[in-house]
């Protein structure tokens, strides 16, 4: 069997990889059962605050999956992460 040799990463690539790895680890540390519980409560409170604005739809059928005809917009957080990655 022939072993493929992989070129070594440049120091710049290594630095960026470590930086991204560190950011991901920091984000992972923020996801705790307590943080999830807190966010769940915040979401429920938001839903309750806006309950008066909800509209009951009787004549329109809504399906969860529409075969990507109406895709979600990219969030601001994801756009900012993409911009950060483009800098490297």
N, C-alpha and C positions, 0 to 999 in steps of 0.2 A: 504494500500500500504506500502511495506517495503522500508524504506529509507536506501540507501547504505551509509556507512561511508567511507570516503576517508582518507587515512593515511596522516598525515601532512608531508610536505616536510622537508627534512633535511636542516639545515642552509647552507650547501655547495650548495645544489640544489637551494635554494632561491637566494643565492649570484650569481650563474651562470645565473639563470633566469633573474635577475635584470640587470646583465651585458649585456646579449644578448638583452634584451628589450631596454636598453640604446643605444646599437649599432644600432639597427633597427630604433629607433627614430632619431638618428643622420643621418642615411642614408636617411630616409624619408624627413628630413629637407633640404637635398641637392637637392632633386628633386623639382625644381621650374619651372614655365613657362620660365623664362629667361635661366635657365640651359638647358632645353630641346631645346629651340630655338638655343642656342649656339652649342649644340651637333649636331643638324640638319644641321647647316651651316658647321660644321667640316666634317660631313659625305659627304655632297654635294661637298665640296672642295676635299676630298679624291677621290671621284668618278671621278671628273673632272681631277685630277692629273694623274689618272691611266687609263683614257679613251683610250690612245694610245695602251695600253697592252691588251685591250679587244679583244676577238675573236668572230666573228659572227659564230654561229653554224647553219648550214643549214641541215646537214644530220643526226643530232641527236635530238631525242625528249627528252625533259626534263619535268619531272612532279614534282610538288611541294611536293607531298607526295608519298613516295615509301614504305609505310607500314613498316617503321623502318628497312629496309634492310641496309641502310647506315646512322647510327645514328651519330649525331654530337659529337665531342670530348668534354669532360668536360673542361670548361675554367679554366685557371690558378686561377682566382679569386674564383671560386666555390671550386676548390681543396684546396685552402688555408683556406677557411671558414670551410670546412670539417675537415681539420687538427686541426683547432682551437677548433672545437666542440669535437673532440676526446680527447683533453687534459683535458676536464672537465669530 
